[in-house]
Every structure is written in structure tokens, then in C-alpha cells.
Amino acid sequence: MPAEIIIRVPIRRIPIVIDTQDPLTPEMSLPDFRKLFGSDPDGTRYRIVNIEAITSPDDQQPMLVSECGRYGRFLRREGDSIYFRTTTSFAQ
């Protein structure tokens, strides 16, 4: 008989810096921006966007948190974690 198991997957937040005045400037992570320019981004020119991602419990591929609701095994988001249900069968 298959047993249902609950898997907790931590959410990873990646802050990305976007230049609002020059659309051709590539985006970069906040730590890379600080390393390159030696300071935090100026709020009048740059915008920081947080990307939330997880690792899929089935195939270990990256997945956006916003896509979890379309996933059949998704249970809930609680705090900094996503909960999925999975089944396993025991050999007799």
C-alpha cells in the first residue's frame, strides 16, 4: 500500500538589481552589484527585484515559487518553505 510522505523544500530568494534608466544594461545579483560598484544601488536609478525559487522534489530542477500552484503535488506555502506530497510504496 502506498504511503504519503510530506516533503519540505526551502525557498531561495535571489535579489536582482535592474537599471530603470538604461534598458540595455544587464541585470545582476545584489552581491555582484556591491562587489562591482562598492556600494548599494541608488534607489532613484535602480530597482531591486526578489526572485523566489526552489528545487523541484521530483527532478531536482530549479522552479519558480509562483509555478508551484500548477504542480499536482503542491500542498502549501508556509513561511520560507514549500510543502509537497509524495507517495512511496513499500515492498512486501
GUMARGU-776346 format. One record per residue (C-alpha): x, y, z. Coordinates in nm, 3 decimals. Layout:
! residues N
[[X,Y,Z]];
...
END
This chain:
! residues 92
[[0.000,0.000,0.000]];
[[0.146,0.340,-0.090]];
[[0.231,0.575,0.194]];
[[0.200,0.951,0.165]];
[[0.508,1.150,0.264]];
[[0.530,1.528,0.309]];
[[0.844,1.696,0.174]];
[[0.954,2.043,0.288]];
[[1.156,2.241,0.032]];
[[1.325,2.569,0.140]];
[[1.267,2.882,-0.070]];
[[1.575,3.058,-0.204]];
[[1.549,3.434,-0.257]];
[[1.775,3.593,-0.518]];
[[1.785,3.976,-0.518]];
[[1.835,4.111,-0.871]];
[[1.931,4.474,-0.949]];
[[1.764,4.631,-1.255]];
[[1.872,4.962,-1.410]];
[[1.550,5.159,-1.477]];
[[1.718,5.430,-1.687]];
[[1.912,5.211,-1.931]];
[[1.718,4.906,-2.057]];
[[2.029,4.765,-2.229]];
[[2.222,4.731,-1.902]];
[[2.218,4.365,-1.796]];
[[2.064,4.268,-1.465]];
[[2.293,4.142,-1.189]];
[[2.259,3.995,-0.845]];
[[2.282,4.231,-0.547]];
[[2.608,4.077,-0.415]];
[[2.764,4.114,-0.763]];
[[2.649,4.478,-0.782]];
[[2.803,4.553,-0.441]];
[[3.128,4.383,-0.542]];
[[3.148,4.568,-0.875]];
[[3.046,4.918,-0.756]];
[[3.143,4.901,-0.388]];
[[2.804,5.027,-0.263]];
[[2.433,4.956,-0.258]];
[[2.228,5.058,-0.564]];
[[2.085,5.410,-0.576]];
[[1.707,5.397,-0.528]];
[[1.638,5.662,-0.793]];
[[1.807,5.471,-1.076]];
[[1.798,5.105,-0.975]];
[[1.525,4.872,-0.861]];
[[1.578,4.550,-0.664]];
[[1.351,4.257,-0.751]];
[[1.349,3.937,-0.546]];
[[1.323,3.612,-0.740]];
[[1.194,3.321,-0.531]];
[[1.300,2.976,-0.647]];
[[1.302,2.619,-0.520]];
[[1.445,2.288,-0.633]];
[[1.175,2.055,-0.765]];
[[1.144,1.749,-0.540]];
[[1.090,1.520,-0.842]];
[[1.368,1.605,-1.085]];
[[1.589,1.846,-0.882]];
[[1.547,2.121,-1.143]];
[[1.500,2.488,-1.046]];
[[1.140,2.608,-1.030]];
[[0.985,2.948,-0.957]];
[[0.773,2.958,-0.642]];
[[0.492,3.119,-0.846]];
[[0.469,2.798,-1.053]];
[[0.409,2.570,-0.752]];
[[0.030,2.610,-0.762]];
[[0.019,2.435,-1.101]];
[[0.208,2.137,-0.964]];
[[-0.023,1.848,-0.869]];
[[0.165,1.753,-0.551]];
[[0.178,2.106,-0.409]];
[[0.025,2.135,-0.062]];
[[0.104,2.481,0.073]];
[[0.350,2.761,0.121]];
[[0.431,2.838,0.482]];
[[0.694,3.090,0.581]];
[[1.017,3.021,0.393]];
[[0.918,2.671,0.279]];
[[0.701,2.493,0.025]];
[[0.536,2.162,0.115]];
[[0.474,1.885,-0.137]];
[[0.313,1.545,-0.102]];
[[0.470,1.236,-0.249]];
[[0.386,0.868,-0.235]];
[[0.607,0.568,-0.192]];
[[0.522,0.203,-0.198]];
[[0.671,-0.047,0.041]];
[[0.785,-0.383,-0.091]];
[[0.633,-0.681,0.085]];
END
